[in-house]
Amino acid sequence: MVLANVDQGKEVTLNHINGGQGIRAKLHSMGLMPGTAMTVISRGLGGPVVLRVNDARLAIGRGMAQKIIVE
C-alpha cells in the first residue's frame, strides 16, 4: 500500500521507496528508511501527509507519499 492511501491514525512500517536516488536520499536524511515505523497524523485532500516518526513530526508532499510503500 502507498503511504498516501493510509488512513489517519494508522501505524505502518516503511517497506520500500519507489523512486530514484534523489528521493531516497531526501527521505533517508529525514530518517525514513526501510523498517521505519510511523503513524499517519493527517492526510488532507490536497495537502501533505503528516507523520509521527519517533518523537518528530514530518510533512511529506503527496507526490512523495505516492512513492513510499508501507505495510
Beta strands, then each sheet from edge to edge (+ up, - down):
strand 1: 11-17
strand 2: 37-43
strand 3: 49-53
strand 4: 56-60
strand 5: 68-70
sheet 1: 4+ 3- 2+ 1- 5+
end
